Amino acid sequence: MKSMFFAVSLAFVAGGALATPAIYKIDPNHTYPSFEGDHMGGLSVWRGKFRSSSGTLTLDTEAHLGNVDVTVDASSIDFGMEKLNEHARSADMFDVAKFPTATYKGKLANFKNDVPTEVDGEFTLHGVTRPLMLEIRSFKCQPNPMTKKLTCGADAAATFDRADFGIDFGKTHGFNMTTKLAIQVEAIKAD
């Protein structure tokens, strides 16, 4: 009986050691980090997005573990107004010549019913790295009905002070530095 228990235990441990998290590549055609920020101290709210991003999601739903690693092309900023896009790319704001990318690296956290509800990570923007917790408002994995590939999608959000990252244009004119970040993301399981 003991040898049978030992064999079953060994098989369980060996099987667990062989299990590996799945890796998903971010689909740039279905991923758009967007943001909103104050204009003129409450006069209006400006919204924009980044049109180019890449990265990976590593996920093990059974073990409640996962990582996110995302890179955003800062020059792909788009407010829907080219003059504002050019100003945002300049040294006054994002300074994309000096800081061409923004990155986010974090661990999936606070799983409920095998689904993460947060990402605990670090955001690097304008050459400054700071902790940033993302709230995952929705998360789902399923076969894509068109491609048949396993795809995970999420809607995540956070709020931060852009001046903390050295982007304080407008502060002296009374602009509120609070920035709301919203991320729609889809990632396809790697072959």
N, C-alpha and C positions, 0 to 999 in steps of 0.2 A: 504494500500500500504506500509506504514511504517513497519507494523508488518511482511509483507511478505519479505521486504528487510532485516529486522532484522533476520528472520528465515534463509534466504539464507546465510547471512553473518556469522551467528553462525555455520551453517552446514559447511561452507567453512573453518572457523577457526578450528573447531573440527576435520574436515577431515585432515587438514594440521598438526594438533598436533599429529594425529595418524600415519602419515607417518613416517617411520623409514628408515634410511640408510641400505643398504644391506651389509652384512659382507661376505667377501671372504677369504678363507684360501689359503695361498701360496702353490702351488704344487711343492714339492721339486724335482720331477722328470723333471720339465720343467723350473727350475729357477737356473741360474748360474751367480752370480756376478763374473765378470772377470776384469782384470786390466792389465795395461802395464806400464813398467818403464824402465828407462835408465840403461844400463849396460856399465860400464867402460867409462863414460863421452862421450857417443855418438858412441861407438864402435858398439853397437847393441841395440835392444829393446827386453826385455824379457816380455813374456806374460804368465799369469796364470789365474786360476779361483779357486773359492771355490766350492766344490762339495756338501756341506750340508748347507741348510738354511731353515728357517721356519718363519712364521709370518702371519699377517692379513692385509687386505685392507678393509677399510670401505668406501663405496661410495654412494653418493646421487647425481646423475647426474642432476636432476631437480633443486635442491637447489645449485648446483655447490659447493659441500662440499665433503671432504673425508680425510681419514687419512691412513698413512702407518706405520706399525710397523714390522720391520724385524730383525731377529737375525741370524747371520752367525757363524758357527762353524769354528773358526780360524785354528784348526788343520786339516781341510779338504782342506787346500791350496794345489794346484797342478800345478806345472810348467811343468809337463811332464818329470821330471827328479828327481828321488827319492833323490839323494844326495842334490840337491838344496831345495827340499821340507823339508828335515830334518834340513838344515841350517835355512830356513825361520821360522820354528817352534821354533828354539832355542832362547835363551835370546838375541842373537845378533840382532834379528829382531822382530818377532811377540811375542815371549816369551809366547807361548800358555799355558804353565804350570801356569803362573801367570794371563794371560789374555785370557781365553779360548773362548771368543766370541767377535764379533764386532756387533754393533747394529746401526740401522738407524730408527729414528722416525720423521715423518713429516706430513705436511698438503698438500693435493693436492691444486694446485693454478693455476691461470691464465687460466681458462676454455675458450675454443673457440669451438663453436658448440657442447656444452655439453661434451667436452672432455678436461681433464686437460693437460696442456703443461709443468707444472713444479711441483716439490715437494719442499717445503720450510721446511727444517728440520735440525736435529742435528745428526751428525755421531759420534759414540764412537768407537775408535780404540786404542788398546794398553793402555786402561785406561784413555784416553783423549777424552773429548767431545768438539766438535766445530761445528759451523753452516756449513751446506753444502747444496747448492741448486742443485737439479737434474733437468736436462733438459729432458723432456719426448719427445722423437723423434717420437714415435708412441704409440697409445693407442686404444684398441678396446675391446668391450665386445660382445660376441655372444654365442649361444649354441655350445658346443663342438660337432662336427659332429659324434664322436665315442661314447662319454658317454651321450650326450644329456643334460649335466649339463651346466648351464650358467657359462661361463669362461671369465675372463678379462685378457688381456695380454698387456705388454708394453715393450718398449725398452727405457732405460733411461741412461743418461751419466752425468759425472761430472769430474772435474780435481781438484786435491788438492796437497799440499806439504806434503809428508809423514813425513818429519822432524818435522812438526807442531804437529804430533801425537807421537813424541818420537821414530820414526823408521828412524834413520839417518845413518844406516850402509852404508858404501861406500862414504859418503860425503867427508871424508878427502882424498879419492882417486879420487875425481873429478866427482863422479856420480851426475847426475841431480836428485833432489829429487821430481820433478814433477811426479805425478802418474795420469794416466787416468783410470777412472772407467767406466765400461759399464755393465749394468744389463739387462739381459733378464729375464722376470718374467711372470709367468702365475698363476692366482689365481682362485679357484673354489668357487662358491657361496655356503655358508654353508647352510645345511638343516634346 
